[in-house]
Amino acid sequence: MTNTIFDVEHESFHNFFECWLAEQNQHLQDLIIASKNNLYNGNPTTTAAANTNTSLRTLVERVVKHYEQYYEAKSRWVKQDVLRMLSPSWTTSLEDAFLWIGGWRPSMTFHLFYSKSGLQLEARLTELIEGLGTGDLADISQHQLMQVDHLQRRTVKEERDITEKMAKQQESVADTSTVELSHVITELMSANGGHEHEVEADRVESVLASKERGLEEILQRADSLRLKTLKAITHILTPIQAVHFFIAAAELHLRLHDWGKKEDASSRGNSS
């Protein structure tokens, strides 16, 4: 991966996002190959298995780094234009319908985990009944499940806290200062033939800037929780389990984006 696609000072975030998606698709192919080439051999103590784990761990770390780079770039753009980052033009209408504060809900991590592990459990049930390990998300230990449960509880609590802060920030648009200012501007526009007075325009900018700073803080916190949750669950999983998790995450993200693009194109065609 080159650093040029992360040079957010010289390109739009939309262009960056498209490059990032292409990288994610390549990582998906690498993950799929790794999952097929590293089937569980039932003997994790062998030297070969240890080497395999090291290789898988390196791949997982590369994928995690890719997510980190996304949020690092996004953080810089949030400081430049938080409003656009909350209403992204690079996502589809389908994706927009499921957004939470400019991105995916951190708690969705656990729904994804349980859905994928359930599907793999159903597919490998016979092997598990016979006492054969599968190595994938169907082969989750009781201790791992407890760790995931604790992580989910902490994540849901923080997610709710952020949601409440966002609700308060949204309500602040109708606070006394904004309502009073909107009335003053209306009066001045009536007196000046529909034009705002320059002094009041500066006051408007100041009021809106304070609102945007609040939104920026909340969005940064939401993105931090998204990344923290993603990294935390990979620490619970074995390297091969993390590979299967990231396959499911990439497939869901990329396919939803593709389906959304088709839906949007169809809607534009029907309206023309």
N, C-alpha and C positions, 0 to 999 in steps of 0.2 A: 504494500500500500504506500503510495506517495503522500508527502505532506501537502502537495499542491491543492488537493481537493478540500483541505481544511483551512485554506487561506481565506477566511471569511471576510477579510478586509477588502478583498478585490473581486468578490463575486456575490451573487445573491444566495440566500440560504436555499432557495428553490433549487438552484443548480447544484449546490452542495448536497442537498437531500437526494437528488437523482443519482449522483455519484456514490453516495453512501448506500443507496438501495442496490446498486450494481455490485458493490463490495459485499453486501449482505447475501446476495444471490450466490456469489462465488463461495462465500463461507458455507452456505447451505450445501452446495455440491461437495465441498471438502468434508463436511460433517457426515453426509450420507455415505460417502466412500469409507470414512473412518468407522462408521457403525457397521458396515458390511464386512470390512476387513478385520474387525476386532470383535468377533463373536466370543461370548463368554466361554472359557475353557474349563471352568470349575476348579482351577488350581492357581489362585492368585499369589501363591508363594514362590512360584518359579521365577527364574531370572527373565525368561521371555515375557511373562506376564508383567513383571516390574518394568521392563523396557516399554511394553505396550502402554502401561499406565502413564509413564513419563511422556510418551508421544501424545497421548490423548489429552493429558493435562496441558501440554504446550498449545495444542489446538484450542482448547477451551479458553485458555488465557488470552489467545489471540482474538477470539470472538468477544470476550469481555472487554478487551482493549478497544475493539471497534465500537462498542456501545459507549465506552468512556469518551472516546473522541467525538461521538455524536453530541453528547451532553456538554462537553467542553466547548464545542463550536456553538451549540445552541445558547449556552450561557452568555457568550460574548454578544450574540445577536439580540438576546433578551434585553441587554443593557442599552442597545441601540434603538430597538423598536418592539417594545413588549406587546403592544396592541396587535401587531401583525403576527407575532408568535402565538398569540392566543386565538387568532382567527387565520390559521395557515392556508395559503393558497395552493400549497403543494400536496395537500391531502384531498381525498375525494369526498363527495357528499356522504357516501356510505361510512367512511371513516369518521367524518365530522360528527355523525350521529352518535358515535360511541366515545367521543373524546371527553376527558375529564381534566380540566385546567390545562389545555394545550397538549394533551398526550393520553396515554393509556393509564387506566387505574392500576396502581401498584397491586391491589388485591386480586387483579386479574391473573397475576403470576400463579396464584394457588389454584384457581379454576383451571388454568392451562395444565398445571402439574397433575391435578387429580384426573382430568379428562384423559390426558395422554397415558397416565399410569393405568387407568381403568381399561382403556382400549388394548394396551399391551398385556394386561393381566388376562383379559378375555382371550386374546390370541395365543397366549402361552400357558394357559391354565393346566393343561395336561402335564407339561414338563414340571410345573411347580408342584402339582399333586404328587408326582413321582419323586419329589425331593431334589430335582435338578434346578440349579440356579440359571437364571436367564441373563443376569447382568444389566438388564435395561430397567425402565421405570416400573415394571411389574414386580421386580425383585427388590422391593423396598423393605428395609428392616423396621421393626417396631420402634427402635431408638430413632431412626431417621424420621419416621412419621411423627413422633413426639416433638422432634426439633422443628419440623415443618409447621406443626400445629402452634407451637410457641411463637415462631416467626410470624405466622399469619395473624395471631392475636395482636402482636405488637404493631404490625403493619396496618391492620384495620383501624386500630386506635389512632395512630398518627394520621392516617388518611382522613378519618372523621374530623380530627382537629383542623387539618388544612381546609377541608370542605366548609367547616364552620367559619374559618377566617375569610374564606372567599365569599361566603354569603354576607358577612358583615361588610366586606369591602364593596360588594355590589350594592348593598343597601346605602352605602355612604354617598352614592351618586345623588340621593335625594336628601342629603343632610342640609342643615340650615344655611350654611355658607353657599352651597351650590344653588339651592332654591332662590335665595335672596339675590345672588348674582344673575341668575337667569332672568329674574324679574327686572333688575336694573338694566340689563342689556336690552331687553324688549322695549323698555321705556325710552332708552336712548336711541334705539333704531327707529322708533316711531317719530321721535323729535328730529332725527337727522336724515330722514328720507331713506331709511332702510340700511344705513351704514353704521357699523360699530365705531365708537370713539377709540382712538389709539390707546389711551390710558387704560380703558376698560378691557381692551383686547389683551393687554399685558397681564391684567388681573385674571382674565379667563385662562391664559396660558399657565399662570402660576397655580391656579386651582386644579386644573387638569393634570399638571405635572405631579402634584402631590398624590392624586389618584393613581397615576401610572406607577409611581414609586411603590405604592402599596401592592399593586398587581405584580410588579416585578419581583418583589420579595416572596410573594405567594407562589408564583410560577417557579422560581428558583428552588423553593422548598419542595414543591411537588416533583420536580425533576430529580432532585437529590434523593427523594424517597423511592422513586422509580428505579434509579440505578442501584441504590443501596439494597433494595429488595432483591433485584436480579442477582447481584453479587452474593448476597447472603444465602440464597437457595442453592447456588452452585457450590458453596462451601459445605453444604450438608450432603450433597450427592457425590457419588464416586465419579471419576472422570468419564467412564462410559455412560453413566446415567446422565451426567451433565450434557454429553454429546446428544443424547436422545431428547433432552429437554430443549436444547437450543435448536434442534431440528424442528420440533413442534412450534417453537416461538417464531422462527424465521418463516416457516410455511404459512402460519396463520397471518403474519404481517404482510408478506408478499402477495398471498392469494387475495386477501381483503382489499389490498391496494389495486390489484388487477381487476377484481370484480367491480370495485367502485368506479374505475376508469371506464369500464364498459357500460355501467349504469349511467354515468354522466354523459357519455357519448350518445347513448340511446335517448336520453332526455332531451339533449340538444337537437337531435334529429327529429324528434316528435314535435318539438316546439317551432321548428323552422318551416 
